[in-house]
Amino acid sequence: MNSEEKLTRELRALYESRGYSRYKMSKFEEYDLYARNKDLLASEGIITFTDTNGKLMALKPDVTLSIIRNSRVKPGMLGKVYYNENVYRVSASSHSYREILQTGLECLGAVDGASCLEVTSLAARSLLLISPKSQLVLSHPGVVSAAARAAGLEGAALERALKLVEEKNQHELAALCAGEACPEEAAGRLLEIAALSGAPGEILKRLEETGAAPVETAQLREIAEGLEELGLGDILRVDLATECATRYYSGVVFKGYVAGVPAAVLSGGRYDALLRRMGKAGGAIGFAVYMDRLERLLEETEEYDVDTLLLYGEEDSAAGVCALAASLAERGERVLAQRAEPEGLRWRRTVRFGESEAKGNG
Amino acid sequence: MAEMLNVALPKGRLGDKVYKMFALAGFECPEMLEDSRKLVFENPEKQVRFFSVKPSDVAVYVERGAADIGVCGKDILLEYEPDVYELLDLKTGKCRMAVATRALFRDDPASTLVVATKFSHIAARYYASLGRDIDIVHLNGSIELAPILGLSDVIVDIVETGTTLRENDLHEIETIAPISARLIANKASYAFKKDLILRVQEAFREQVAEK
């Protein structure tokens, strides 16, 4: 089993241990589902084709929309599912379609404090399964947008301000506030809040002192203190610039980083507004782990590709060759039976059928 | 071993200037001043490693995490929109992204405007914001030639003093954005090497304020 398969199994075991059931979906969905929610998708391009019945179908660019559409949660109850699915998106760097493996979970319905903490803690535990050197960055997009509105920013100026906050671009944010004639005190508060990043205790205390967005701040505190109680506080950080320009999330959001991977490997949060938009009642929270971004981290660094190269000739007994390969494999060796030495492969030792063992090439 | 801060510096005059800012901030690396063909310079004592790369590649090194931080022009950030943090305007390498054309050119809003540029994305976005239909001619250099030879109606390019434009009988008609060097950071590096990155940011902020 390679490292990626091992991680997938461990994540699955983690999610199943909290009662999440596997959600299996088809590779295709009706295009209409994504067309109606195009503004929420991570990439614009969708691969479409016409099905045999004339319906326009799409290779799924997203899992959550499909889970919401198919969810049947009774009032007052919670639907808890996890998935391990490929999605098809345009890569921002290569501008071409890529198949991306995503693992994640969603909790829908009567979402409350306990379920929010459960999902966030599962995100933290997922990161720790990937690497002990990881960080879960927590935020709430409502905090920065409340501060920006309090400074008088609306419409296009508000959108621009939120994007600048996400980029940690304080110099252009200050210029925007000056250009929009924002009151000095409110603009100063926005700039301060946008820059708040660090240990939860210290950041939340400062945020409470500013008096901006008390409801959102209380939600952040509840999650942060809950994670601390669960022994997951060491990897937690609050950074209010995180996902503040998002249209997808409408409550607490989080991103996960692991050392050695240059971009976030996990992303999630609360998306009640999306649920309502799709005509469903209740709340929702979930996250995805981007397995494709872990490829380099999980790369095998084994010295040899196989343990034994078993060479045989045309005259050798087929049953004898297969029996020898099977007996070597039973001893735990990886055996490759070949007629001649393959190029570009490293093996520990060579066994010629009917002869004694020789040295490898690795 | 102490954690190292990997820095992508643009080759050339801007890189030399920015290195001096790093040295003043306490991240000196004497190897950098030697005349050599080396591409990587490090000073483990100061926890810093510099890479000297093509200016337009700095953002790629930072976005992909090969470098934790770097310095590149705002033009590159506007054109490629890399997923990085833009931490500070260094207020050096100042110029502007502008539209220029021949003196005799009269714009006809009813026809498609032909725009020559090496900043296709910036040009497309700018004219889309004006609702203007354009045809982009992507060039890699000597952009000023395009309107002179009738290859385009206007150009979108970086203008510093305007001398090159004047010498080719062109003049600036619009400013799209002011350009200067920016300190950028990889988002994951910001999570794990925040203290080192903030040390650089703070020291640079003070140096910029003193100018």
Chai-1 contact restraints between the chains, C-beta under 6 A:
chainA,res_idxA,chainB,res_idxB,connection_type,confidence,min_distance_angstrom,max_distance_angstrom,comment,restraint_id
A,Q135,B,A191,contact,1.0,0.0,6.0,A-B,restraint_1
A,E167,B,Y85,contact,1.0,0.0,6.0,A-B,restraint_2
A,E167,B,E86,contact,1.0,0.0,6.0,A-B,restraint_3
A,K168,B,Y85,contact,1.0,0.0,6.0,A-B,restraint_4
A,K168,B,L87,contact,1.0,0.0,6.0,A-B,restraint_5
A,N169,B,E86,contact,1.0,0.0,6.0,A-B,restraint_6
A,H171,B,D89,contact,1.0,0.0,6.0,A-B,restraint_7
A,Y257,B,A188,contact,1.0,0.0,6.0,A-B,restraint_8
A,Y257,B,A191,contact,1.0,0.0,6.0,A-B,restraint_9
A,A259,B,F192,contact,1.0,0.0,6.0,A-B,restraint_10
A,P262,B,R64,contact,1.0,0.0,6.0,A-B,restraint_11
A,P262,B,G65,contact,1.0,0.0,6.0,A-B,restraint_12
A,P262,B,N186,contact,1.0,0.0,6.0,A-B,restraint_13
A,P262,B,A188,contact,1.0,0.0,6.0,A-B,restraint_14
